[in-house]
Every structure is written in C-alpha cells, then in structure tokens.
Amino acid sequence: MMSIDEFAERIKSMTIDELEEELEILQENLEDIQIERRQIFGKTAAHLNAKKFEKYRRSFDREILLLEKKISLVKGFLDAGERK
C-alpha cells in the first residue's frame, strides 16, 4: 500500500481534472469501507472472539484514516490549484 508521503508526491503532478477524479474515487472507497465495516461488525461481531474483533476493527480504522488523509491532501491540492 502506498504511504501518505508517496501519495502526496504522486498527486503533485496531477491536473485539476485528475485530482477531481482521484477525489471521487477516494470518497467512493471510503464509503465502501465504512459500509463494509458496519456490515461486518453489525452482523457478525457476536461471532468473533475479542482478539479477532479488535484486529479487524483496527484494520478498518487504519484504512479509513488513510483514506481520510488522502482525501484531505487531494482537497488541499484542489484548493491551491483553484486559487492560481
């Protein structure tokens, strides 16, 4: 998985259109992960032991946090690009 620093480097050279497309993809991915998290923990959490539950929860939370950081970066680049 690409680090946040690598992602920031990659998006530096994107056009406004590319950034807008990237933002849309990231937002869709975030929504998908959040839905998946709710479905897994809402229905099957009772069937997971505590260690597995916590492992899965941390994994989802890390992925959500990374997507939110990437979304924030893209929005920052878009704001800066639109002000030029």
PyMOL Python script that loads the backbone (N, CA, C, O; Angstrom):
from pymol import cmd

cmd.read_pdbstr("""\
ATOM      1  N   MET A   1       0.842  -1.182   0.000  1.00  0.00           N
ATOM      2  CA  MET A   1       0.000   0.000   0.000  1.00  0.00           C
ATOM      3  C   MET A   1       0.890   1.248   0.000  1.00  0.00           C
ATOM      4  O   MET A   1       1.917   1.293   0.678  1.00  0.00           O
ATOM      5  N   MET A   2       0.493   2.222  -0.743  1.00  0.00           N
ATOM      6  CA  MET A   2       1.245   3.458  -0.886  1.00  0.00           C
ATOM      7  C   MET A   2       1.159   4.284   0.399  1.00  0.00           C
ATOM      8  O   MET A   2       0.081   4.481   0.959  1.00  0.00           O
ATOM      9  N   SER A   3       2.326   4.763   0.854  1.00  0.00           N
ATOM     10  CA  SER A   3       2.335   5.616   2.042  1.00  0.00           C
ATOM     11  C   SER A   3       1.716   6.976   1.702  1.00  0.00           C
ATOM     12  O   SER A   3       1.553   7.324   0.532  1.00  0.00           O
ATOM     13  N   ILE A   4       1.384   7.719   2.727  1.00  0.00           N
ATOM     14  CA  ILE A   4       0.777   9.038   2.524  1.00  0.00           C
ATOM     15  C   ILE A   4       1.781   9.977   1.840  1.00  0.00           C
ATOM     16  O   ILE A   4       1.389  10.825   1.038  1.00  0.00           O
ATOM     17  N   ASP A   5       3.073   9.826   2.156  1.00  0.00           N
ATOM     18  CA  ASP A   5       4.098  10.663   1.514  1.00  0.00           C
ATOM     19  C   ASP A   5       4.233  10.330   0.030  1.00  0.00           C
ATOM     20  O   ASP A   5       4.359  11.225  -0.805  1.00  0.00           O
ATOM     21  N   GLU A   6       4.207   9.045  -0.290  1.00  0.00           N
ATOM     22  CA  GLU A   6       4.270   8.629  -1.693  1.00  0.00           C
ATOM     23  C   GLU A   6       3.042   9.116  -2.458  1.00  0.00           C
ATOM     24  O   GLU A   6       3.135   9.541  -3.610  1.00  0.00           O
ATOM     25  N   PHE A   7       1.899   9.047  -1.798  1.00  0.00           N
ATOM     26  CA  PHE A   7       0.667   9.522  -2.418  1.00  0.00           C
ATOM     27  C   PHE A   7       0.750  11.020  -2.690  1.00  0.00           C
ATOM     28  O   PHE A   7       0.360  11.486  -3.760  1.00  0.00           O
ATOM     29  N   ALA A   8       1.262  11.774  -1.713  1.00  0.00           N
ATOM     30  CA  ALA A   8       1.393  13.224  -1.885  1.00  0.00           C
ATOM     31  C   ALA A   8       2.304  13.545  -3.067  1.00  0.00           C
ATOM     32  O   ALA A   8       2.020  14.460  -3.841  1.00  0.00           O
ATOM     33  N   GLU A   9       3.387  12.801  -3.205  1.00  0.00           N
ATOM     34  CA  GLU A   9       4.289  13.010  -4.342  1.00  0.00           C
ATOM     35  C   GLU A   9       3.588  12.710  -5.662  1.00  0.00           C
ATOM     36  O   GLU A   9       3.760  13.431  -6.644  1.00  0.00           O
ATOM     37  N   ARG A  10       2.802  11.646  -5.677  1.00  0.00           N
ATOM     38  CA  ARG A  10       2.119  11.245  -6.906  1.00  0.00           C
ATOM     39  C   ARG A  10       1.102  12.287  -7.355  1.00  0.00           C
ATOM     40  O   ARG A  10       0.973  12.552  -8.550  1.00  0.00           O
ATOM     41  N   ILE A  11       0.384  12.876  -6.415  1.00  0.00           N
ATOM     42  CA  ILE A  11      -0.678  13.798  -6.816  1.00  0.00           C
ATOM     43  C   ILE A  11      -0.173  15.203  -7.134  1.00  0.00           C
ATOM     44  O   ILE A  11      -0.907  16.017  -7.694  1.00  0.00           O
ATOM     45  N   LYS A  12       1.066  15.483  -6.782  1.00  0.00           N
ATOM     46  CA  LYS A  12       1.618  16.818  -7.068  1.00  0.00           C
ATOM     47  C   LYS A  12       1.584  17.169  -8.552  1.00  0.00           C
ATOM     48  O   LYS A  12       1.427  18.332  -8.921  1.00  0.00           O
ATOM     49  N   SER A  13       1.730  16.171  -9.381  1.00  0.00           N
ATOM     50  CA  SER A  13       1.806  16.433 -10.822  1.00  0.00           C
ATOM     51  C   SER A  13       0.452  16.288 -11.520  1.00  0.00           C
ATOM     52  O   SER A  13       0.375  16.402 -12.744  1.00  0.00           O
ATOM     53  N   MET A  14      -0.605  16.041 -10.765  1.00  0.00           N
ATOM     54  CA  MET A  14      -1.928  15.858 -11.371  1.00  0.00           C
ATOM     55  C   MET A  14      -2.568  17.180 -11.756  1.00  0.00           C
ATOM     56  O   MET A  14      -2.345  18.216 -11.129  1.00  0.00           O
ATOM     57  N   THR A  15      -3.368  17.109 -12.806  1.00  0.00           N
ATOM     58  CA  THR A  15      -4.154  18.273 -13.211  1.00  0.00           C
ATOM     59  C   THR A  15      -5.377  18.383 -12.298  1.00  0.00           C
ATOM     60  O   THR A  15      -5.662  17.474 -11.518  1.00  0.00           O
ATOM     61  N   ILE A  16      -6.084  19.487 -12.401  1.00  0.00           N
ATOM     62  CA  ILE A  16      -7.310  19.672 -11.617  1.00  0.00           C
ATOM     63  C   ILE A  16      -8.309  18.556 -11.917  1.00  0.00           C
ATOM     64  O   ILE A  16      -8.927  18.008 -11.004  1.00  0.00           O
ATOM     65  N   ASP A  17      -8.463  18.222 -13.189  1.00  0.00           N
ATOM     66  CA  ASP A  17      -9.391  17.150 -13.566  1.00  0.00           C
ATOM     67  C   ASP A  17      -8.977  15.814 -12.958  1.00  0.00           C
ATOM     68  O   ASP A  17      -9.818  15.062 -12.465  1.00  0.00           O
ATOM     69  N   GLU A  18      -7.687  15.527 -12.996  1.00  0.00           N
ATOM     70  CA  GLU A  18      -7.197  14.273 -12.413  1.00  0.00           C
ATOM     71  C   GLU A  18      -7.397  14.252 -10.905  1.00  0.00           C
ATOM     72  O   GLU A  18      -7.758  13.222 -10.336  1.00  0.00           O
ATOM     73  N   LEU A  19      -7.165  15.382 -10.263  1.00  0.00           N
ATOM     74  CA  LEU A  19      -7.375  15.474  -8.814  1.00  0.00           C
ATOM     75  C   LEU A  19      -8.852  15.272  -8.461  1.00  0.00           C
ATOM     76  O   LEU A  19      -9.178  14.595  -7.485  1.00  0.00           O
ATOM     77  N   GLU A  20      -9.731  15.863  -9.259  1.00  0.00           N
ATOM     78  CA  GLU A  20     -11.168  15.696  -9.004  1.00  0.00           C
ATOM     79  C   GLU A  20     -11.585  14.239  -9.168  1.00  0.00           C
ATOM     80  O   GLU A  20     -12.407  13.733  -8.405  1.00  0.00           O
ATOM     81  N   GLU A  21     -11.017  13.569 -10.165  1.00  0.00           N
ATOM     82  CA  GLU A  21     -11.307  12.149 -10.377  1.00  0.00           C
ATOM     83  C   GLU A  21     -10.760  11.310  -9.217  1.00  0.00           C
ATOM     84  O   GLU A  21     -11.429  10.400  -8.728  1.00  0.00           O
ATOM     85  N   GLU A  22      -9.553  11.625  -8.790  1.00  0.00           N
ATOM     86  CA  GLU A  22      -8.937  10.919  -7.659  1.00  0.00           C
ATOM     87  C   GLU A  22      -9.773  11.116  -6.392  1.00  0.00           C
ATOM     88  O   GLU A  22      -9.976  10.175  -5.624  1.00  0.00           O
ATOM     89  N   LEU A  23     -10.247  12.323  -6.181  1.00  0.00           N
ATOM     90  CA  LEU A  23     -11.077  12.612  -5.011  1.00  0.00           C
ATOM     91  C   LEU A  23     -12.360  11.776  -5.041  1.00  0.00           C
ATOM     92  O   LEU A  23     -12.767  11.214  -4.024  1.00  0.00           O
ATOM     93  N   GLU A  24     -12.975  11.702  -6.188  1.00  0.00           N
ATOM     94  CA  GLU A  24     -14.199  10.912  -6.322  1.00  0.00           C
ATOM     95  C   GLU A  24     -13.944   9.435  -6.006  1.00  0.00           C
ATOM     96  O   GLU A  24     -14.737   8.795  -5.316  1.00  0.00           O
ATOM     97  N   ILE A  25     -12.851   8.913  -6.509  1.00  0.00           N
ATOM     98  CA  ILE A  25     -12.501   7.510  -6.259  1.00  0.00           C
ATOM     99  C   ILE A  25     -12.251   7.283  -4.767  1.00  0.00           C
ATOM    100  O   ILE A  25     -12.741   6.314  -4.187  1.00  0.00           O
ATOM    101  N   LEU A  26     -11.493   8.178  -4.162  1.00  0.00           N
ATOM    102  CA  LEU A  26     -11.189   8.045  -2.736  1.00  0.00           C
ATOM    103  C   LEU A  26     -12.459   8.115  -1.887  1.00  0.00           C
ATOM    104  O   LEU A  26     -12.624   7.336  -0.949  1.00  0.00           O
ATOM    105  N   GLN A  27     -13.344   9.036  -2.211  1.00  0.00           N
ATOM    106  CA  GLN A  27     -14.587   9.170  -1.461  1.00  0.00           C
ATOM    107  C   GLN A  27     -15.462   7.928  -1.609  1.00  0.00           C
ATOM    108  O   GLN A  27     -16.099   7.498  -0.647  1.00  0.00           O
ATOM    109  N   GLU A  28     -15.496   7.355  -2.805  1.00  0.00           N
ATOM    110  CA  GLU A  28     -16.250   6.121  -3.021  1.00  0.00           C
ATOM    111  C   GLU A  28     -15.635   4.969  -2.235  1.00  0.00           C
ATOM    112  O   GLU A  28     -16.350   4.168  -1.634  1.00  0.00           O
ATOM    113  N   ASN A  29     -14.309   4.889  -2.243  1.00  0.00           N
ATOM    114  CA  ASN A  29     -13.624   3.844  -1.479  1.00  0.00           C
ATOM    115  C   ASN A  29     -13.898   3.982   0.010  1.00  0.00           C
ATOM    116  O   ASN A  29     -14.128   2.988   0.698  1.00  0.00           O
ATOM    117  N   LEU A  30     -13.873   5.209   0.505  1.00  0.00           N
ATOM    118  CA  LEU A  30     -14.151   5.447   1.915  1.00  0.00           C
ATOM    119  C   LEU A  30     -15.567   5.015   2.264  1.00  0.00           C
ATOM    120  O   LEU A  30     -15.791   4.354   3.279  1.00  0.00           O
ATOM    121  N   GLU A  31     -16.501   5.383   1.437  1.00  0.00           N
ATOM    122  CA  GLU A  31     -17.894   4.991   1.672  1.00  0.00           C
ATOM    123  C   GLU A  31     -18.033   3.466   1.672  1.00  0.00           C
ATOM    124  O   GLU A  31     -18.726   2.904   2.520  1.00  0.00           O
ATOM    125  N   ASP A  32     -17.376   2.801   0.720  1.00  0.00           N
ATOM    126  CA  ASP A  32     -17.432   1.341   0.646  1.00  0.00           C
ATOM    127  C   ASP A  32     -16.860   0.695   1.914  1.00  0.00           C
ATOM    128  O   ASP A  32     -17.448  -0.237   2.461  1.00  0.00           O
ATOM    129  N   ILE A  33     -15.721   1.194   2.369  1.00  0.00           N
ATOM    130  CA  ILE A  33     -15.085   0.645   3.576  1.00  0.00           C
ATOM    131  C   ILE A  33     -15.975   0.858   4.794  1.00  0.00           C
ATOM    132  O   ILE A  33     -16.111  -0.039   5.626  1.00  0.00           O
ATOM    133  N   GLN A  34     -16.576   2.029   4.904  1.00  0.00           N
ATOM    134  CA  GLN A  34     -17.449   2.303   6.035  1.00  0.00           C
ATOM    135  C   GLN A  34     -18.681   1.396   6.024  1.00  0.00           C
ATOM    136  O   GLN A  34     -19.117   0.924   7.073  1.00  0.00           O
ATOM    137  N   ILE A  35     -19.230   1.158   4.852  1.00  0.00           N
ATOM    138  CA  ILE A  35     -20.381   0.250   4.732  1.00  0.00           C
ATOM    139  C   ILE A  35     -19.965  -1.166   5.110  1.00  0.00           C
ATOM    140  O   ILE A  35     -20.654  -1.850   5.868  1.00  0.00           O
ATOM    141  N   GLU A  36     -18.833  -1.593   4.573  1.00  0.00           N
ATOM    142  CA  GLU A  36     -18.343  -2.940   4.872  1.00  0.00           C
ATOM    143  C   GLU A  36     -18.095  -3.115   6.369  1.00  0.00           C
ATOM    144  O   GLU A  36     -18.437  -4.148   6.947  1.00  0.00           O
ATOM    145  N   ARG A  37     -17.503  -2.105   6.985  1.00  0.00           N
ATOM    146  CA  ARG A  37     -17.231  -2.146   8.432  1.00  0.00           C
ATOM    147  C   ARG A  37     -18.531  -2.302   9.213  1.00  0.00           C
ATOM    148  O   ARG A  37     -18.627  -3.130  10.120  1.00  0.00           O
ATOM    149  N   ARG A  38     -19.529  -1.498   8.852  1.00  0.00           N
ATOM    150  CA  ARG A  38     -20.820  -1.575   9.552  1.00  0.00           C
ATOM    151  C   ARG A  38     -21.471  -2.939   9.368  1.00  0.00           C
ATOM    152  O   ARG A  38     -22.039  -3.499  10.306  1.00  0.00           O
ATOM    153  N   GLN A  39     -21.383  -3.467   8.156  1.00  0.00           N
ATOM    154  CA  GLN A  39     -21.993  -4.771   7.891  1.00  0.00           C
ATOM    155  C   GLN A  39     -21.301  -5.878   8.677  1.00  0.00           C
ATOM    156  O   GLN A  39     -21.963  -6.727   9.273  1.00  0.00           O
ATOM    157  N   ILE A  40     -20.000  -5.870   8.681  1.00  0.00           N
ATOM    158  CA  ILE A  40     -19.260  -6.925   9.378  1.00  0.00           C
ATOM    159  C   ILE A  40     -19.473  -6.844  10.880  1.00  0.00           C
ATOM    160  O   ILE A  40     -19.770  -7.851  11.522  1.00  0.00           O
ATOM    161  N   PHE A  41     -19.325  -5.669  11.434  1.00  0.00           N
ATOM    162  CA  PHE A  41     -19.424  -5.559  12.883  1.00  0.00           C
ATOM    163  C   PHE A  41     -20.863  -5.507  13.373  1.00  0.00           C
ATOM    164  O   PHE A  41     -21.146  -5.838  14.525  1.00  0.00           O
ATOM    165  N   GLY A  42     -21.762  -5.096  12.506  1.00  0.00           N
ATOM    166  CA  GLY A  42     -23.163  -5.058  12.907  1.00  0.00           C
ATOM    167  C   GLY A  42     -23.815  -6.420  12.935  1.00  0.00           C
ATOM    168  O   GLY A  42     -24.737  -6.655  13.715  1.00  0.00           O
ATOM    169  N   LYS A  43     -23.340  -7.328  12.084  1.00  0.00           N
ATOM    170  CA  LYS A  43     -23.996  -8.632  11.966  1.00  0.00           C
ATOM    171  C   LYS A  43     -23.193  -9.779  12.545  1.00  0.00           C
ATOM    172  O   LYS A  43     -23.761 -10.713  13.109  1.00  0.00           O
ATOM    173  N   THR A  44     -21.864  -9.717  12.410  1.00  0.00           N
ATOM    174  CA  THR A  44     -21.073 -10.887  12.782  1.00  0.00           C
ATOM    175  C   THR A  44     -20.186 -10.671  13.992  1.00  0.00           C
ATOM    176  O   THR A  44     -19.491 -11.596  14.412  1.00  0.00           O
ATOM    177  N   ALA A  45     -20.190  -9.496  14.555  1.00  0.00           N
ATOM    178  CA  ALA A  45     -19.289  -9.218  15.677  1.00  0.00           C
ATOM    179  C   ALA A  45     -19.517 -10.189  16.824  1.00  0.00           C
ATOM    180  O   ALA A  45     -18.570 -10.564  17.516  1.00  0.00           O
ATOM    181  N   ALA A  46     -20.742 -10.592  17.030  1.00  0.00           N
ATOM    182  CA  ALA A  46     -21.042 -11.513  18.117  1.00  0.00           C
ATOM    183  C   ALA A  46     -20.404 -12.880  17.880  1.00  0.00           C
ATOM    184  O   ALA A  46     -20.237 -13.656  18.821  1.00  0.00           O
ATOM    185  N   HIS A  47     -20.047 -13.181  16.632  1.00  0.00           N
ATOM    186  CA  HIS A  47     -19.479 -14.477  16.294  1.00  0.00           C
ATOM    187  C   HIS A  47     -17.946 -14.459  16.257  1.00  0.00           C
ATOM    188  O   HIS A  47     -17.324 -15.492  16.007  1.00  0.00           O
ATOM    189  N   LEU A  48     -17.348 -13.319  16.498  1.00  0.00           N
ATOM    190  CA  LEU A  48     -15.891 -13.202  16.502  1.00  0.00           C
ATOM    191  C   LEU A  48     -15.391 -13.182  17.939  1.00  0.00           C
ATOM    192  O   LEU A  48     -16.028 -12.608  18.823  1.00  0.00           O
ATOM    193  N   ASN A  49     -14.232 -13.821  18.163  1.00  0.00           N
ATOM    194  CA  ASN A  49     -13.673 -13.683  19.505  1.00  0.00           C
ATOM    195  C   ASN A  49     -13.106 -12.276  19.645  1.00  0.00           C
ATOM    196  O   ASN A  49     -12.930 -11.575  18.649  1.00  0.00           O
ATOM    197  N   ALA A  50     -12.826 -11.870  20.843  1.00  0.00           N
ATOM    198  CA  ALA A  50     -12.421 -10.487  21.128  1.00  0.00           C
ATOM    199  C   ALA A  50     -11.149 -10.087  20.383  1.00  0.00           C
ATOM    200  O   ALA A  50     -11.050  -8.961  19.896  1.00  0.00           O
ATOM    201  N   LYS A  51     -10.178 -10.992  20.287  1.00  0.00           N
ATOM    202  CA  LYS A  51      -8.921 -10.657  19.601  1.00  0.00           C
ATOM    203  C   LYS A  51      -9.157 -10.413  18.116  1.00  0.00           C
ATOM    204  O   LYS A  51      -8.642  -9.446  17.555  1.00  0.00           O
ATOM    205  N   LYS A  52      -9.933 -11.288  17.477  1.00  0.00           N
ATOM    206  CA  LYS A  52     -10.214 -11.109  16.054  1.00  0.00           C
ATOM    207  C   LYS A  52     -11.033  -9.850  15.826  1.00  0.00           C
ATOM    208  O   LYS A  52     -10.780  -9.103  14.881  1.00  0.00           O
ATOM    209  N   PHE A  53     -11.998  -9.618  16.673  1.00  0.00           N
ATOM    210  CA  PHE A  53     -12.830  -8.427  16.553  1.00  0.00           C
ATOM    211  C   PHE A  53     -11.957  -7.175  16.590  1.00  0.00           C
ATOM    212  O   PHE A  53     -12.092  -6.288  15.748  1.00  0.00           O
ATOM    213  N   GLU A  54     -11.062  -7.113  17.578  1.00  0.00           N
ATOM    214  CA  GLU A  54     -10.204  -5.938  17.727  1.00  0.00           C
ATOM    215  C   GLU A  54      -9.241  -5.814  16.540  1.00  0.00           C
ATOM    216  O   GLU A  54      -8.981  -4.706  16.070  1.00  0.00           O
ATOM    217  N   LYS A  55      -8.717  -6.928  16.060  1.00  0.00           N
ATOM    218  CA  LYS A  55      -7.816  -6.918  14.906  1.00  0.00           C
ATOM    219  C   LYS A  55      -8.524  -6.363  13.675  1.00  0.00           C
ATOM    220  O   LYS A  55      -7.984  -5.503  12.979  1.00  0.00           O
ATOM    221  N   TYR A  56      -9.729  -6.851  13.407  1.00  0.00           N
ATOM    222  CA  TYR A  56     -10.491  -6.371  12.259  1.00  0.00           C
ATOM    223  C   TYR A  56     -10.872  -4.902  12.415  1.00  0.00           C
ATOM    224  O   TYR A  56     -10.803  -4.131  11.458  1.00  0.00           O
ATOM    225  N   ARG A  57     -11.268  -4.526  13.607  1.00  0.00           N
ATOM    226  CA  ARG A  57     -11.658  -3.139  13.848  1.00  0.00           C
ATOM    227  C   ARG A  57     -10.483  -2.202  13.606  1.00  0.00           C
ATOM    228  O   ARG A  57     -10.635  -1.168  12.955  1.00  0.00           O
ATOM    229  N   ARG A  58      -9.308  -2.558  14.129  1.00  0.00           N
ATOM    230  CA  ARG A  58      -8.114  -1.722  13.927  1.00  0.00           C
ATOM    231  C   ARG A  58      -7.749  -1.638  12.448  1.00  0.00           C
ATOM    232  O   ARG A  58      -7.351  -0.581  11.960  1.00  0.00           O
ATOM    233  N   SER A  59      -7.884  -2.749  11.745  1.00  0.00           N
ATOM    234  CA  SER A  59      -7.566  -2.768  10.313  1.00  0.00           C
ATOM    235  C   SER A  59      -8.490  -1.817   9.543  1.00  0.00           C
ATOM    236  O   SER A  59      -8.027  -1.024   8.724  1.00  0.00           O
ATOM    237  N   PHE A  60      -9.786  -1.902   9.809  1.00  0.00           N
ATOM    238  CA  PHE A  60     -10.733  -0.992   9.156  1.00  0.00           C
ATOM    239  C   PHE A  60     -10.437   0.457   9.537  1.00  0.00           C
ATOM    240  O   PHE A  60     -10.441   1.343   8.682  1.00  0.00           O
ATOM    241  N   ASP A  61     -10.181   0.692  10.815  1.00  0.00           N
ATOM    242  CA  ASP A  61      -9.919   2.055  11.270  1.00  0.00           C
ATOM    243  C   ASP A  61      -8.673   2.639  10.608  1.00  0.00           C
ATOM    244  O   ASP A  61      -8.664   3.814  10.242  1.00  0.00           O
ATOM    245  N   ARG A  62      -7.616   1.827  10.447  1.00  0.00           N
ATOM    246  CA  ARG A  62      -6.397   2.303   9.767  1.00  0.00           C
ATOM    247  C   ARG A  62      -6.686   2.652   8.313  1.00  0.00           C
ATOM    248  O   ARG A  62      -6.231   3.676   7.803  1.00  0.00           O
ATOM    249  N   GLU A  63      -7.444   1.789   7.660  1.00  0.00           N
ATOM    250  CA  GLU A  63      -7.755   2.040   6.247  1.00  0.00           C
ATOM    251  C   GLU A  63      -8.618   3.294   6.090  1.00  0.00           C
ATOM    252  O   GLU A  63      -8.406   4.087   5.174  1.00  0.00           O
ATOM    253  N   ILE A  64      -9.578   3.466   6.975  1.00  0.00           N
ATOM    254  CA  ILE A  64     -10.436   4.660   6.944  1.00  0.00           C
ATOM    255  C   ILE A  64      -9.604   5.912   7.178  1.00  0.00           C
ATOM    256  O   ILE A  64      -9.767   6.909   6.474  1.00  0.00           O
ATOM    257  N   LEU A  65      -8.714   5.866   8.165  1.00  0.00           N
ATOM    258  CA  LEU A  65      -7.865   7.018   8.472  1.00  0.00           C
ATOM    259  C   LEU A  65      -6.968   7.375   7.282  1.00  0.00           C
ATOM    260  O   LEU A  65      -6.806   8.550   6.956  1.00  0.00           O
ATOM    261  N   LEU A  66      -6.391   6.364   6.639  1.00  0.00           N
ATOM    262  CA  LEU A  66      -5.540   6.621   5.483  1.00  0.00           C
ATOM    263  C   LEU A  66      -6.331   7.257   4.341  1.00  0.00           C
ATOM    264  O   LEU A  66      -5.860   8.202   3.708  1.00  0.00           O
ATOM    265  N   LEU A  67      -7.517   6.746   4.081  1.00  0.00           N
ATOM    266  CA  LEU A  67      -8.354   7.328   3.029  1.00  0.00           C
ATOM    267  C   LEU A  67      -8.734   8.767   3.365  1.00  0.00           C
ATOM    268  O   LEU A  67      -8.737   9.630   2.488  1.00  0.00           O
ATOM    269  N   GLU A  68      -9.054   9.025   4.627  1.00  0.00           N
ATOM    270  CA  GLU A  68      -9.407  10.397   5.031  1.00  0.00           C
ATOM    271  C   GLU A  68      -8.224  11.345   4.852  1.00  0.00           C
ATOM    272  O   GLU A  68      -8.405  12.493   4.447  1.00  0.00           O
ATOM    273  N   LYS A  69      -7.012  10.869   5.153  1.00  0.00           N
ATOM    274  CA  LYS A  69      -5.814  11.700   4.955  1.00  0.00           C
ATOM    275  C   LYS A  69      -5.593  11.984   3.475  1.00  0.00           C
ATOM    276  O   LYS A  69      -5.264  13.107   3.093  1.00  0.00           O
ATOM    277  N   LYS A  70      -5.777  10.958   2.644  1.00  0.00           N
ATOM    278  CA  LYS A  70      -5.606  11.146   1.201  1.00  0.00           C
ATOM    279  C   LYS A  70      -6.646  12.111   0.653  1.00  0.00           C
ATOM    280  O   LYS A  70      -6.328  12.958  -0.181  1.00  0.00           O
ATOM    281  N   ILE A  71      -7.867  11.991   1.107  1.00  0.00           N
ATOM    282  CA  ILE A  71      -8.932  12.910   0.681  1.00  0.00           C
ATOM    283  C   ILE A  71      -8.572  14.335   1.070  1.00  0.00           C
ATOM    284  O   ILE A  71      -8.744  15.262   0.278  1.00  0.00           O
ATOM    285  N   SER A  72      -8.078  14.509   2.270  1.00  0.00           N
ATOM    286  CA  SER A  72      -7.683  15.837   2.743  1.00  0.00           C
ATOM    287  C   SER A  72      -6.553  16.411   1.877  1.00  0.00           C
ATOM    288  O   SER A  72      -6.576  17.591   1.527  1.00  0.00           O
ATOM    289  N   LEU A  73      -5.576  15.583   1.538  1.00  0.00           N
ATOM    290  CA  LEU A  73      -4.485  16.039   0.675  1.00  0.00           C
ATOM    291  C   LEU A  73      -4.991  16.472  -0.690  1.00  0.00           C
ATOM    292  O   LEU A  73      -4.615  17.533  -1.189  1.00  0.00           O
ATOM    293  N   VAL A  74      -5.842  15.656  -1.293  1.00  0.00           N
ATOM    294  CA  VAL A  74      -6.373  15.984  -2.617  1.00  0.00           C
ATOM    295  C   VAL A  74      -7.164  17.279  -2.553  1.00  0.00           C
ATOM    296  O   VAL A  74      -7.028  18.138  -3.425  1.00  0.00           O
ATOM    297  N   LYS A  75      -7.989  17.423  -1.526  1.00  0.00           N
ATOM    298  CA  LYS A  75      -8.764  18.666  -1.379  1.00  0.00           C
ATOM    299  C   LYS A  75      -7.838  19.860  -1.229  1.00  0.00           C
ATOM    300  O   LYS A  75      -8.110  20.928  -1.777  1.00  0.00           O
ATOM    301  N   GLY A  76      -6.748  19.692  -0.491  1.00  0.00           N
ATOM    302  CA  GLY A  76      -5.776  20.775  -0.333  1.00  0.00           C
ATOM    303  C   GLY A  76      -5.142  21.161  -1.658  1.00  0.00           C
ATOM    304  O   GLY A  76      -4.991  22.346  -1.957  1.00  0.00           O
ATOM    305  N   PHE A  77      -4.773  20.165  -2.452  1.00  0.00           N
ATOM    306  CA  PHE A  77      -4.193  20.440  -3.772  1.00  0.00           C
ATOM    307  C   PHE A  77      -5.226  21.092  -4.687  1.00  0.00           C
ATOM    308  O   PHE A  77      -4.899  21.994  -5.459  1.00  0.00           O
ATOM    309  N   LEU A  78      -6.462  20.636  -4.598  1.00  0.00           N
ATOM    310  CA  LEU A  78      -7.526  21.247  -5.416  1.00  0.00           C
ATOM    311  C   LEU A  78      -7.741  22.704  -5.026  1.00  0.00           C
ATOM    312  O   LEU A  78      -7.855  23.570  -5.893  1.00  0.00           O
ATOM    313  N   ASP A  79      -7.797  22.975  -3.727  1.00  0.00           N
ATOM    314  CA  ASP A  79      -7.979  24.357  -3.251  1.00  0.00           C
ATOM    315  C   ASP A  79      -6.832  25.240  -3.725  1.00  0.00           C
ATOM    316  O   ASP A  79      -7.053  26.366  -4.171  1.00  0.00           O
ATOM    317  N   ALA A  80      -5.620  24.732  -3.630  1.00  0.00           N
ATOM    318  CA  ALA A  80      -4.448  25.508  -4.055  1.00  0.00           C
ATOM    319  C   ALA A  80      -4.468  25.730  -5.564  1.00  0.00           C
ATOM    320  O   ALA A  80      -4.137  26.818  -6.035  1.00  0.00           O
ATOM    321  N   GLY A  81      -4.850  24.719  -6.315  1.00  0.00           N
ATOM    322  CA  GLY A  81      -4.892  24.819  -7.780  1.00  0.00           C
ATOM    323  C   GLY A  81      -5.962  25.758  -8.271  1.00  0.00           C
ATOM    324  O   GLY A  81      -5.781  26.451  -9.272  1.00  0.00           O
ATOM    325  N   GLU A  82      -7.077  25.786  -7.571  1.00  0.00           N
ATOM    326  CA  GLU A  82      -8.186  26.653  -7.994  1.00  0.00           C
ATOM    327  C   GLU A  82      -7.923  28.118  -7.653  1.00  0.00           C
ATOM    328  O   GLU A  82      -8.544  29.016  -8.223  1.00  0.00           O
ATOM    329  N   ARG A  83      -7.011  28.351  -6.732  1.00  0.00           N
ATOM    330  CA  ARG A  83      -6.684  29.732  -6.361  1.00  0.00           C
ATOM    331  C   ARG A  83      -5.662  30.356  -7.304  1.00  0.00           C
ATOM    332  O   ARG A  83      -5.462  31.571  -7.298  1.00  0.00           O
ATOM    333  N   LYS A  84      -5.014  29.515  -8.117  1.00  0.00           N
ATOM    334  CA  LYS A  84      -3.976  30.032  -9.035  1.00  0.00           C
ATOM    335  C   LYS A  84      -4.589  30.841 -10.148  1.00  0.00           C
ATOM    336  O   LYS A  84      -3.871  31.350 -11.009  1.00  0.00           O
TER     337      LYS A  84
END
""", "prot")
cmd.dss("prot")
cmd.show_as("cartoon", "prot")
cmd.util.cbc("prot")
cmd.orient("prot")
